[in-house]
Amino acid sequence: MKQLNSSSNGVVIAGNNGNGNAANQFNGPMGIYLDVNNRSIIYVVDSSNHRVQRWIIGGTSGTTVAGGNSNGSALNQLNNPRSVISDSNGNLYISDTNNHRIVMWASGATVGILIAGTSGVSGSTATTLNYPNGITFDATKNLYVADSNNFRIQKYVICTSTTATTIATTTTGYV
């Protein structure tokens, strides 16, 4: 076990240009995800700008890869997202918290695909979410969602077939 040196200084790798919505600014960054396929790329959930940005670590600005079209519930919009992760194909999964949904954005997409929840509608059934926050995958690519205001963790089996009409199925439980 190693102990970190508490006198170490942090190094800015993204942002630090004040509060705003320019490509080099954030407004309420919430979640970050280091790309496991390319460790020089970090995804930042810029919650109050309703977007996810892709940054090259140490770069001077980011590129919006999801949302950024003001807040709303259309599939090209996000509403106070909180978390982002990626699958092995480079698809981004975003907890779109105030829309009560999880959306997937393929690389280069201009709209997301609804994975879980109902756009803009909260609920406590197996098919609805209520302010989802943290998300992660397990070793077999099941998606886990911290369904905050339902006080539960939801598990979704993500379909891999391109012909599947159901993107995910739900298992409710506690981890």
GUGU-628981 format. One record per residue (C-alpha): x, y, z; residue in one letter. Coordinates in steps of 0.02 Angstrom, whole numbers, padded with zeros to 5 digits, always signed. Each point is the difference from the previous one (the first is absolute). Layout:
N
XYZA/...
This chain:
175
+00000+00000+00000M/+00064+00172-00043K/-00041+00161+00086Q/-00019+00153-00108L/+00108+00149+00041N/-00121+00126+00075S/+00113+00144-00050S/-00022-00040-00185S/-00080+00136-00105N/-00142-00036-00120G/+00027+00028-00185V/-00139+00073-00107V/-00040-00116-00146I/-00161+00080-00063A/-00091+00164+00027G/+00062+00134+00121N/-00064+00140-00112N/-00142+00059+00111G/-00183-00044+00003N/-00084-00002-00170G/-00055-00098-00152N/+00146+00025-00119A/+00097-00153-00058A/+00136+00038+00129N/-00120+00029+00147Q/-00111-00099+00117F/-00157+00043+00097N/-00020-00128+00138G/+00109-00146-00054P/-00066-00156+00089M/+00066-00161-00073G/+00160-00051-00085I/+00050-00157-00093Y/+00174-00044-00059L/-00012-00093-00166D/+00063-00177+00032V/+00048-00020-00183N/+00097+00164-00009N/+00065+00064+00167R/+00035+00172-00073S/-00188+00035-00019I/-00116+00050+00140I/-00188+00026-00010Y/-00072+00136+00111V/-00184+00013+00046V/-00029+00189-00005D/-00165-00010+00093S/-00063+00180-00001S/+00046+00017-00185N/-00101-00160-00033H/+00141-00082-00097R/+00142-00126+00002V/+00167+00058-00064Q/+00148-00100-00065R/+00169+00071+00049W/+00175-00052-00045I/+00088+00010+00168I/+00098+00162+00006G/-00096+00070-00149G/-00063+00179-00006T/-00182-00040-00042S/-00124-00141-00010G/-00120-00064-00132T/-00183-00024+00043T/-00043-00182-00037V/-00174-00009+00078A/-00132+00131+00036G/+00048+00183-00004G/-00166+00050-00079N/-00066+00084+00159S/-00095-00101+00128N/-00148-00104-00055G/-00066-00176-00021S/+00023-00024-00188A/+00129-00134-00044L/+00124+00133-00058N/-00010+00085+00171Q/+00051-00036+00179L/-00065+00073+00163N/+00128+00009+00139N/+00093-00161-00040P/+00110-00070+00139R/+00100-00151-00058S/+00078-00071-00158V/+00084-00165-00043I/+00048-00085-00161S/-00016-00177-00065D/+00134-00093-00098S/-00074+00066-00164N/+00021+00182+00052G/-00185+00031+00032N/-00030+00122+00142L/-00132-00038+00133Y/-00062+00154+00092I/-00107+00017+00155S/-00113+00141-00057D/-00055+00036+00177T/-00138+00130-00016N/-00074-00093-00149N/-00009-00159+00106H/+00085-00105-00133R/+00159-00082-00061I/+00047+00039-00179V/+00133-00073-00113M/+00092+00108-00125W/+00097-00089-00136A/+00162+00079-00058S/-00040+00145-00116G/-00188-00008+00034A/-00105+00158+00010T/-00138-00084+00102V/-00001-00127+00139G/-00095-00163+00016I/-00111-00028+00151L/+00070-00148+00099I/-00097+00010+00164A/-00135+00107+00079G/-00127+00112-00084T/+00052+00169-00072S/-00050+00137+00122G/-00112-00112+00106V/+00052-00069+00170S/-00072-00155+00078G/+00032-00150+00111S/-00048-00145-00113T/+00126-00121-00075A/+00000+00102-00161T/+00018+00174+00075T/+00136+00095+00093L/-00003+00144+00124N/+00157+00108-00011Y/+00128-00129-00056P/+00179+00043+00045N/+00148-00119+00004G/+00016-00132-00136I/+00124-00141-00031T/+00022-00163-00095F/+00045-00169+00072D/+00115-00127-00083A/-00142-00070-00106T/-00056+00173-00061K/-00155+00016+00108N/-00038+00182+00038L/-00029+00050+00181Y/-00091+00161+00042V/-00012+00089+00167A/-00184+00048-00005D/+00015+00136+00134S/-00176+00050+00045N/-00063-00179-00010N/+00135-00052+00124F/+00053-00148-00107R/+00129-00065-00120I/-00068-00058-00168Q/+00087-00127-00112K/-00027+00005-00188Y/+00051-00137-00120V/+00057+00092-00155I/-00046-00086-00164C/+00143-00013-00123T/-00099-00048-00155S/-00026+00141-00124T/-00171-00073-00044T/-00062+00000+00180A/-00149+00111+00031T/+00028+00001+00187T/+00163+00084+00047I/+00000-00052+00182A/-00097-00106+00122T/-00015+00038+00185T/+00043-00090+00160T/-00036+00096+00160T/+00100-00039+00153G/+00129+00054+00124Y/+00186-00024-00020V/
